[in-house]
C-alpha cells in the first residue's frame, strides 16, 4: 500500500509535516522536467538554482530515512512532463494513493487537479504549510468593498498575527506605515555589506542542463554560484541580513546606484519562494531585531510590510484574477521588447545597469524592476505580456503567483487599476533624485526634446497626454494633469514628436 507524494521545485520545506517521520510505505518524487524549463525562457541561474536545491533536498530526505525517487533532467526514464512521469511512477510502485502539496501557480494547480480527478486511485491535495493567508482570503476580505487596497489588508494581517503591535489594534510607533522615512538616495555610506553567501560549483549540473537541450539566457555563473542550496544556508543568509543590512534597509530601500548591485536588500526572496524559509520566521527575526534595539522601527516595518503585507496580498490578487490575468492590456500596448532587454546594451545608463545586473545576477531590487525597467516599458508602450514573460524568466525569485500581479498590475497597470491605484511612471527627475545613474549618461536628464534628451521625459508627457480619457479623473494624478494643462500646445507637440521618434528608434536608444 504505497503512497506517492509529489514535491514541486518550489516546495523545498524540510519542516513540512509530511517529513515528521520516515514511512516505508511513502515514496517522495521530485522531477526536473522540460515542461518546467520550457514554458518560458528562463535565466540560467534560475534553472541551476532550482535544480541544485531540489537535488540537495532529495539527498537530505534520503539521509533522514525517507524513500525518494528523483528524476534528473537527463534521465532516460524522464518523460519530461508531469502527467507522463506520474503515470509511469504510479505503475512502477503500484501506488495505492497519490498526494501533492497545493501548487502556487494556477497552471500547475489546474494540471494536477485534472490529473488527480482522472486517476483510478485516490488523489489528494494538502496545504503547503507556508503562507500566512489562504488563497482566497484577500478576496473574502474585500468582497464587500469597491476597491482593493493593500494597506487595509496589511493592517488586518498585523492585527491578526500580533506583529509590531502596541496593544489592541494599535501599531508600534503610533502609525502603520513608515514609508515616507524610507525614500533616501544612497550617498555611498554606509557601505554595501559584503556578500557572505556560500559559494557552490554547479558546473557539472550546468553541463547536464545544456546537454539536455534546455534553452536559457543570462550569465550562469555555475562555477561561482551563490544562491542558497538548502534551508541551512538560507537561515544563515537571514541572520547575516538582520545583522548587517536591515539596520540601513529602511533608509535606502528605494535607492538606485551603479556602484552597488544589492545595497541593503535581503536577497531572501528565492529562499522564501522555494519555501526553504518560512515567512513567519523572517518576520519574527525582523521584529525581534527592532525590539532588541538593533534596527530602527522604520527599517523593520518597511521590511515586514514587504512580506506580511505585499507578498501575501499579491498572492490573493493572483488567485482572485486567474485564469486570464496574464492577458490584461488596459492601454492596448503592442510593441515588442527591444532586443537590448536581452543584452543590456543601451545608452540609457539606468536601464543598462538595471538590465545588465538582472542578466548577470538574475536579480534586481523592486525599484529597479518598477521605476526603471517597468517604467520604461509602460511609457514606451511595450506589450505587457512580453514584459511579463521577460520578468518571469529573468528573476531568480519569479514564480507566477508573485511575479504576474507585480508586473501586469503594479508595473504595467495593464489591469486598469485592480492592483495599483495609479500607473507608476516617472520622468528622469525621479530617477535622478533616487540614483546616481544620470551623471555621465549619454542623455540629458533635463531635456525634453532633441536627440540627446532623456527618453523618459518626452515619453512621460506623451503617455499622460495620450491616455487622458482613461487617467485624468484619477485623484492621484491631479497634479500631473494640471501641469499638462499648463503646457503650451507647441511644447506638447514637440514632446509627443520626440516620443514618436523614440519609439521608432527604440532599438538604437
C-alpha positions as CSV (number, residue, x, y, z in Angstrom):
1,X,0.0,0.0,0.0
2,X,2.3,2.7,-1.3
3,X,1.5,6.4,-1.3
4,X,3.3,8.5,-4.0
5,X,3.9,12.1,-2.9
6,X,4.9,14.8,-5.3
7,X,7.3,17.6,-4.3
8,X,7.5,20.5,-6.7
9,X,10.6,22.6,-7.2
10,X,9.3,25.5,-5.1
11,X,8.2,23.2,-2.2
12,X,11.6,22.6,-0.6
13,X,10.4,22.9,3.0
14,X,12.0,20.3,5.3
15,X,9.7,21.4,8.1
16,X,6.5,20.3,6.4
17,X,4.5,17.8,8.4
18,X,5.0,15.3,5.6
19,X,8.5,14.7,6.8
20,X,7.9,14.3,10.5
21,X,8.9,10.7,10.4
22,X,10.1,8.2,7.7
23,X,7.5,5.8,6.4
24,X,8.4,2.9,4.2
25,X,5.0,3.0,2.5
26,X,5.6,6.5,1.2
27,X,7.7,7.5,-1.8
28,X,8.6,11.1,-2.4
29,X,9.0,12.2,-6.0
30,X,11.0,15.1,-7.4
31,X,11.3,15.8,-11.1
32,X,13.4,18.0,-13.3
33,X,11.3,18.5,-16.4
34,X,11.4,20.2,-19.8
35,X,7.7,21.0,-19.0
36,X,9.0,23.4,-16.4
37,X,12.2,24.7,-18.0
38,X,10.4,25.5,-21.3
39,X,7.1,27.2,-20.6
40,X,9.0,30.5,-20.6
41,X,12.7,31.2,-21.4
42,X,14.4,31.2,-18.0
43,X,17.6,32.7,-16.8
44,X,20.4,30.1,-16.5
45,X,20.9,30.8,-12.8
46,X,17.2,30.2,-12.1
47,X,17.3,26.8,-13.6
48,X,20.5,25.9,-11.9
49,X,19.3,27.2,-8.5
50,X,16.1,25.3,-8.5
51,X,17.6,22.0,-9.8
52,X,20.6,22.2,-7.4
53,X,18.2,22.9,-4.4
54,X,15.9,20.1,-5.4
55,X,18.8,17.6,-5.6
56,X,20.1,18.7,-2.2
57,X,16.6,18.4,-0.7
58,X,16.3,14.9,-2.1
59,X,19.6,13.9,-0.5
60,X,18.6,15.3,2.8
61,X,15.3,13.4,2.7
62,X,17.2,10.2,1.9
63,X,19.6,10.8,4.8
64,X,16.7,11.1,7.1
65,X,15.4,7.7,6.1
66,X,12.7,8.7,3.6
67,X,12.1,6.9,0.3
68,X,12.9,9.2,-2.6
69,X,12.6,8.8,-6.4
70,X,14.4,11.6,-8.2
71,X,14.1,12.2,-12.0
72,X,17.0,14.2,-13.3
73,X,16.7,16.3,-16.5
74,X,18.9,13.9,-18.4
75,X,17.4,10.6,-17.0
76,X,16.4,8.3,-19.9
77,X,13.3,7.4,-18.0
78,X,12.2,11.1,-17.7
79,X,9.2,11.7,-20.0
80,X,9.6,15.5,-19.4
81,X,6.0,16.1,-18.4
82,X,4.2,15.8,-15.1
83,X,1.3,13.5,-16.1
84,X,3.5,11.1,-18.1
85,X,6.1,10.8,-15.3
86,X,3.4,10.4,-12.7
87,X,1.7,7.7,-14.7
88,X,5.0,5.7,-15.0
89,X,5.8,6.1,-11.3
90,X,2.4,5.1,-10.1
91,X,2.7,2.0,-12.2
92,X,6.3,1.3,-11.1
93,X,5.4,1.5,-7.4
94,X,1.9,0.0,-7.7
95,X,0.8,3.1,-5.8
96,X,-2.5,3.0,-4.0
97,X,-2.7,6.7,-3.4
98,X,-1.3,10.0,-4.8
99,X,-0.8,13.2,-2.8
100,X,0.6,16.6,-3.6
101,X,1.1,19.9,-1.9
102,X,-1.0,22.9,-3.1
103,X,0.8,24.5,-6.1
104,X,1.3,28.2,-6.1
105,X,0.8,28.6,-9.8
106,X,-2.6,28.3,-11.5
107,X,-1.4,26.3,-14.4
108,X,0.1,23.6,-12.1
109,X,-2.9,23.7,-9.8
110,X,-5.2,23.1,-12.7
111,X,-3.0,20.4,-14.3
112,X,-2.7,18.4,-11.0
113,X,-6.3,18.8,-10.1
114,X,-7.3,17.4,-13.5
115,X,-4.8,14.7,-13.2
116,X,-5.9,13.6,-9.8
117,X,-9.5,13.6,-10.8
118,X,-9.0,11.0,-13.6
119,X,-6.8,8.6,-11.5
120,X,-8.1,5.2,-10.6
121,X,-6.6,5.6,-7.2
122,X,-7.3,8.3,-4.6
123,X,-5.7,11.7,-5.3
124,X,-5.4,14.3,-2.6
125,X,-4.0,17.9,-2.3
126,X,-2.7,19.1,1.1
127,X,-1.6,22.5,2.3
128,X,1.9,23.6,1.6
129,X,2.0,25.0,5.2
130,X,3.8,28.1,4.1
131,X,1.7,31.2,3.8
132,X,0.1,33.3,6.5
133,X,-3.2,33.5,4.5
134,X,-5.1,31.1,2.3
135,X,-5.5,31.6,-1.4
136,X,-8.9,33.3,-1.2
137,X,-8.5,35.3,2.0
138,X,-7.9,38.6,0.3
139,X,-10.9,38.1,-2.0
140,X,-13.1,37.4,1.0
141,X,-11.7,40.4,2.9
142,X,-12.6,42.8,0.0
143,X,-15.8,41.1,-1.0
144,X,-18.0,44.0,0.3
145,X,-15.5,46.8,-0.8
146,X,-15.4,48.6,-4.1
147,X,-11.7,48.8,-4.2
148,X,-8.9,46.5,-3.0
149,X,-6.1,48.3,-1.0
150,X,-3.0,46.6,0.2
151,X,-2.8,48.9,3.2
152,X,-6.1,47.7,4.6
153,X,-5.1,44.0,4.1
154,X,-1.7,44.7,5.7
155,X,-3.2,46.3,8.8
156,X,-5.6,43.3,9.2
157,X,-2.6,40.9,9.0
158,X,-0.6,42.9,11.5
159,X,-3.6,42.8,14.0
160,X,-4.4,39.1,13.4
161,X,-0.8,38.0,13.9
162,X,0.3,40.5,16.5
163,X,3.2,41.9,14.6
164,X,4.7,45.2,15.7
165,X,1.6,46.0,17.8
166,X,1.5,48.2,20.9
167,X,-1.9,47.0,22.1
168,X,-5.3,46.1,20.9
169,X,-5.5,47.5,17.3
170,X,-2.6,49.9,17.9
171,X,0.6,49.8,15.9
172,X,4.0,50.4,17.5
173,X,5.2,54.0,16.9
174,X,1.7,55.2,16.5
175,X,1.5,54.6,12.8
176,X,1.1,51.7,10.5
177,X,3.4,52.7,7.7
178,X,6.8,54.5,7.8
179,X,7.2,54.5,4.0
180,X,7.9,58.3,4.0
181,X,11.0,57.6,6.0
182,X,12.3,55.1,3.5
183,X,13.0,57.1,0.4
184,X,16.5,58.4,0.7
185,X,19.1,58.2,-2.1
186,X,22.3,56.4,-1.1
187,X,25.3,58.8,-0.6
188,X,27.9,56.0,-0.6
189,X,28.0,55.4,3.1
190,X,27.3,53.2,4.9
191,X,28.9,50.7,2.6
192,X,27.1,47.9,0.9
193,X,27.6,44.7,3.1
194,X,29.9,42.0,1.9
195,X,28.3,39.1,0.2
196,X,28.7,36.3,2.8
197,X,26.6,33.7,1.0
198,X,28.1,30.3,0.4
199,X,29.7,29.6,-2.9
200,X,29.0,26.5,-5.0
201,X,30.4,25.0,-8.1
202,X,27.5,23.7,-10.2
203,X,29.5,23.3,-13.4
204,X,28.6,19.6,-13.8
205,X,24.9,20.4,-13.3
206,X,25.0,23.2,-15.8
207,X,26.7,20.9,-18.3
208,X,23.9,18.3,-18.0
209,X,21.3,21.1,-18.3
210,X,22.9,22.2,-21.6
211,X,23.3,18.7,-22.9
212,X,19.6,18.1,-22.2
213,X,18.9,20.9,-24.7
214,X,17.4,23.3,-22.2
215,X,17.4,26.9,-23.6
216,X,18.2,29.8,-21.3
217,X,19.7,33.2,-21.2
218,X,21.8,35.3,-18.8
219,X,25.1,34.6,-17.1
220,X,25.1,31.1,-15.5
221,X,28.0,31.8,-13.0
222,X,27.9,28.0,-12.5
223,X,31.5,27.8,-11.1
224,X,30.9,30.6,-8.5
225,X,27.2,30.2,-7.7
226,X,25.9,31.9,-4.6
227,X,22.2,31.3,-4.3
228,X,21.3,29.1,-1.3
229,X,21.2,25.4,-1.7
230,X,19.2,24.5,1.3
231,X,17.4,25.7,4.4
232,X,20.6,25.8,6.5
233,X,22.2,28.3,4.1
234,X,19.0,30.3,3.8
235,X,18.8,30.6,7.6
236,X,22.4,31.9,7.7
237,X,21.6,34.3,4.9
238,X,18.7,35.6,7.0
239,X,20.9,36.1,10.1
240,X,23.5,38.0,8.0
241,X,20.8,40.3,6.6
242,X,19.4,41.1,10.0
243,X,22.8,41.9,11.4
244,X,24.5,43.7,8.5
245,X,21.8,45.1,6.2
246,X,18.5,45.5,7.9
247,X,19.7,48.5,10.1
248,X,20.1,50.5,6.8
249,X,17.4,48.9,4.7
250,X,14.7,51.3,5.6
251,X,16.6,54.5,4.7
252,X,17.8,53.2,1.3
253,X,15.3,50.6,0.2
254,X,14.3,52.8,-2.8
255,X,17.8,53.9,-3.6
256,X,19.4,53.2,-7.0
257,X,23.1,53.2,-7.8
258,X,25.5,51.8,-10.4
259,X,28.1,51.4,-7.6
260,X,26.3,48.5,-5.8
261,X,24.1,45.7,-7.1
262,X,22.1,44.8,-3.9
263,X,22.7,47.7,-1.4
264,X,20.8,46.7,1.8
265,X,18.3,44.3,0.3
266,X,18.0,40.8,1.8
267,X,18.3,38.6,-1.3
268,X,15.9,36.2,0.6
269,X,13.1,36.1,-2.0
270,X,14.5,33.0,-3.7
271,X,14.7,31.1,-0.4
272,X,11.2,32.3,0.6
273,X,9.6,31.5,-2.7
274,X,11.1,28.0,-2.7
275,X,9.9,27.6,0.9
276,X,13.4,27.0,2.4
277,X,12.4,29.8,4.7
278,X,9.0,30.4,6.3
279,X,7.7,33.9,6.2
280,X,6.8,33.8,9.9
281,X,10.4,33.2,11.0
282,X,11.6,36.0,8.7
283,X,9.1,38.5,10.1
284,X,9.8,37.3,13.7
285,X,13.6,37.9,13.2
286,X,13.0,41.4,11.9
287,X,10.6,42.3,14.7
288,X,12.9,40.9,17.3
289,X,15.8,43.0,15.9
290,X,13.7,46.1,16.4
291,X,12.6,45.0,19.9
292,X,16.2,44.4,20.9
293,X,17.2,47.9,19.7
294,X,19.4,46.6,16.8
295,X,17.4,48.2,14.0
296,X,15.1,51.3,13.7
297,X,11.3,50.8,13.6
298,X,11.1,52.2,10.1
299,X,13.5,49.6,8.8
300,X,11.8,46.7,10.5
301,X,8.3,47.9,9.5
302,X,9.3,48.5,5.9
303,X,10.8,45.1,5.5
304,X,8.0,43.3,7.3
305,X,5.4,45.1,5.1
306,X,7.0,43.5,2.0
307,X,6.5,40.0,3.5
308,X,3.4,40.1,5.7
309,X,1.7,42.7,3.6
310,X,2.7,42.9,-0.1
311,X,3.8,39.2,-0.6
312,X,0.6,37.8,0.9
313,X,-1.6,40.5,-0.8
314,X,-0.3,39.9,-4.3
315,X,-0.9,36.2,-3.9
316,X,-4.5,37.0,-3.1
317,X,-4.8,39.2,-6.2
318,X,-3.3,36.4,-8.3
319,X,-5.8,33.8,-7.2
320,X,-8.7,36.2,-7.4
321,X,-7.9,37.0,-11.1
322,X,-6.8,33.7,-12.6
323,X,-7.1,32.5,-15.2
324,X,-6.8,35.3,-17.7
325,X,-4.9,37.9,-15.7
326,X,-1.9,37.4,-17.8
327,X,-3.8,38.7,-20.9
328,X,-4.8,42.0,-19.4
329,X,-3.8,45.0,-21.6
330,X,-5.6,48.1,-20.4
331,X,-3.7,50.5,-22.7
332,X,-3.6,48.1,-25.7
333,X,0.1,48.3,-25.8
334,X,1.5,46.0,-28.6
335,X,5.2,46.9,-29.1
336,X,7.7,44.0,-28.7
337,X,10.6,44.1,-26.3
338,X,13.6,45.9,-27.6
339,X,16.5,43.5,-28.3
340,X,18.6,45.2,-25.6
341,X,16.4,43.6,-22.9
342,X,18.5,40.5,-23.6
343,X,21.9,42.2,-23.7
344,X,21.6,45.4,-21.6
345,X,23.3,47.3,-24.4
346,X,21.6,50.7,-24.4
347,X,22.9,54.2,-24.0
348,X,20.4,54.9,-21.2
349,X,22.6,54.3,-18.2
350,X,19.8,53.5,-15.7
351,X,18.4,50.8,-18.0
352,X,21.9,49.5,-19.0
353,X,22.7,49.0,-15.3
354,X,19.3,47.6,-14.2
355,X,19.0,45.2,-17.1
356,X,22.7,44.3,-17.1
357,X,22.5,43.5,-13.4
358,X,19.4,41.3,-14.0
359,X,21.3,39.4,-16.7
360,X,24.4,39.0,-14.5
361,X,22.8,38.1,-11.2
362,X,19.2,37.0,-12.0
363,X,18.2,39.7,-9.6
364,X,17.2,43.4,-9.3
365,X,15.5,45.1,-6.4
366,X,12.0,46.3,-6.5
367,X,12.7,49.9,-7.6
368,X,14.9,48.8,-10.4
369,X,12.1,46.5,-11.5
370,X,9.3,49.0,-11.1
371,X,10.7,52.5,-11.6
372,X,13.5,51.8,-14.2
373,X,12.7,48.8,-16.3
374,X,8.9,48.7,-15.8
375,X,8.7,52.4,-16.0
376,X,10.3,52.5,-19.5
377,X,8.3,49.5,-20.7
378,X,5.0,51.2,-19.8
379,X,5.9,54.6,-21.2
380,X,7.2,53.1,-24.4
381,X,4.1,51.0,-25.0
382,X,5.6,47.5,-24.8
383,X,3.1,44.6,-24.7
384,X,2.6,43.7,-21.0
385,X,2.5,40.0,-21.9
386,X,6.0,40.3,-23.3
387,X,7.2,42.3,-20.2
388,X,5.6,39.6,-18.0
389,X,7.4,36.8,-19.9
390,X,10.7,38.6,-19.5
391,X,10.3,39.2,-15.8
392,X,9.1,35.7,-15.2
393,X,12.1,34.3,-16.9
394,X,14.9,36.6,-15.8
395,X,14.5,36.8,-12.0
396,X,15.6,34.1,-9.6
397,X,12.6,34.7,-7.4
398,X,10.0,34.9,-10.1
399,X,7.2,32.4,-9.8
400,X,4.0,33.4,-11.5
401,X,1.8,33.9,-8.4
402,X,4.0,36.7,-7.2
403,X,5.5,38.0,-10.5
404,X,2.4,38.3,-12.6
405,X,0.5,40.7,-10.3
406,X,3.6,42.8,-9.7
407,X,4.3,43.0,-13.5
408,X,0.9,43.2,-15.1
409,X,-0.8,45.0,-12.2
410,X,1.7,47.1,-10.4
411,X,4.4,47.8,-13.1
412,X,2.3,47.9,-16.3
413,X,-1.1,49.0,-15.0
414,X,-2.4,46.5,-17.5
415,X,-5.3,45.5,-15.3
416,X,-6.6,49.1,-15.3
417,X,-6.1,49.6,-11.6
418,X,-7.2,46.4,-9.8
419,X,-3.8,46.3,-8.0
420,X,-2.2,49.7,-8.2
421,X,-4.0,53.0,-7.5
422,X,-2.1,54.8,-10.4
423,X,0.4,54.0,-13.1
424,X,3.9,54.0,-11.5
425,X,5.8,56.1,-14.1
426,X,8.1,59.0,-13.9
427,X,10.3,61.3,-15.9
428,X,14.1,61.5,-15.5
429,X,13.6,63.7,-12.4
430,X,12.6,60.8,-10.1
431,X,15.4,58.6,-11.3
432,X,17.9,61.4,-10.8
433,X,16.6,62.1,-7.3
434,X,16.9,58.5,-6.2
435,X,20.1,57.5,-8.1
436,X,23.5,58.3,-9.5
437,X,22.5,56.9,-12.9
438,X,22.0,60.2,-14.7
439,X,25.5,61.6,-14.0
440,X,27.6,60.6,-17.0
441,X,24.7,59.3,-19.0
442,X,24.6,59.8,-22.8
443,X,21.2,61.5,-22.4
444,X,20.4,64.9,-20.8
445,X,18.2,64.3,-17.8
446,X,16.8,67.9,-18.0
447,X,16.0,68.0,-21.8
448,X,12.6,67.0,-23.1
449,X,13.2,67.3,-26.8
450,X,16.3,66.8,-29.0
451,X,18.4,63.8,-29.9
452,X,20.2,63.8,-26.6
453,X,17.1,64.4,-24.4
454,X,16.4,61.7,-21.9
455,X,13.8,59.4,-23.4
456,X,11.9,59.2,-20.1
457,X,10.9,62.9,-20.3
458,X,9.1,63.0,-23.6
459,X,7.6,59.5,-23.1
460,X,6.3,60.6,-19.7
461,X,4.3,63.6,-21.0
462,X,3.2,61.7,-24.2
463,X,1.9,58.9,-22.0
464,X,-0.4,61.1,-20.0
465,X,-1.5,63.2,-23.0
466,X,-2.5,60.0,-24.9
467,X,-4.3,58.4,-22.0
468,X,-6.2,61.4,-20.6
469,X,-9.6,59.8,-21.1
470,X,-8.5,56.8,-19.0
471,X,-6.5,58.6,-16.4
472,X,-7.4,62.3,-16.0
473,X,-10.1,61.5,-13.4
474,X,-7.7,59.6,-11.2
475,X,-7.4,61.7,-8.0
476,X,-3.8,60.6,-7.6
477,X,-2.9,62.1,-10.9
478,X,-4.4,65.5,-10.5
479,X,-1.1,67.3,-10.3
480,X,0.1,65.7,-13.5
481,X,-2.9,66.8,-15.5
482,X,-2.7,70.3,-14.0
483,X,0.9,70.5,-15.2
484,X,-0.1,69.1,-18.6
485,X,-2.9,71.7,-19.0
486,X,-0.3,74.5,-18.4
487,X,1.9,73.2,-21.2
488,X,1.7,75.1,-24.4
489,X,0.3,73.3,-27.5
490,X,3.7,73.8,-29.2
491,X,5.6,72.3,-26.2
492,X,3.3,69.3,-26.0
493,X,3.5,68.7,-29.8
494,X,7.3,68.8,-29.6
495,X,7.3,66.3,-26.7
496,X,5.0,64.0,-28.5
497,X,7.0,64.3,-31.7
498,X,10.1,63.3,-29.7
499,X,8.2,60.4,-28.1
500,X,7.3,59.1,-31.6
501,X,11.0,59.3,-32.6
502,X,12.0,57.4,-29.5
503,X,9.5,54.6,-30.2
504,X,10.5,54.4,-33.9
505,X,14.2,54.2,-33.0
506,X,13.8,52.2,-29.8
507,X,16.4,49.6,-30.9
508,X,19.1,52.3,-31.1
509,X,18.5,54.0,-27.7
